[in-house]
Amino acid sequence: MLLSIFKILLLILFSLFSFNCEDKDAYPWSMDSLDNIIVKNSGKMILVDFETDW
């Protein structure tokens, strides 16, 4: 009984992960300056990604 419940939960968990993976980009990349992006998207949230070399 416990093993079958575990299998069902595992199947549901695997299904959630596999159906939520997409190959397309959700956010388009922009090479514009951060100030211009903030002005263009007044009041909206923006996703900022950066990397550094230490």
N, C-alpha and C positions, 0 to 999 in steps of 0.2 A: 504494500500500500504506500509506504513512505517513498519507496524507490520510484513508483509511477508518478507520484506528485513531483518528485525531484526532476524526473524526465520532462514532465509538462512544463515546469518552471524554466528549465534549461532551454527547451524549445521556444518558449515565449521570449526569453532573454536574447537568444540567438536571432530570432525573427526581428526583434526591435533593432538590434545592431545592424543586421544585414539590410533591412529595408530603409534605414536612415543614411546609408552611405551613398553618396552621389559622386559622379565623375566630373560634373560641370562646376565651374567657379561660381560661387554664390555672390561674391563681391568683386566687381570689376576693379582692376588696378588703375591707379592714377599716378602720373609723374608730376602733377601740378604741386605747387607749394601748399603747405598746410593752411596758411592764412587764406589763400584763395578758396580752398575746399570748405573751410569754415564759413566763409561769406556766402558761397553758393548753396550750402545746406543749412541755412539759418534755422536754428531750433531743432534740427534733426541730429540723431546720434551718428557718429562716424567711427569706423573701425580703423585704428592706426596700428600698423605693423612696422616694426623697425628692428634692425640688428646692429650690433656693435662688434668691434674688434678690440679685444682686451689685450 
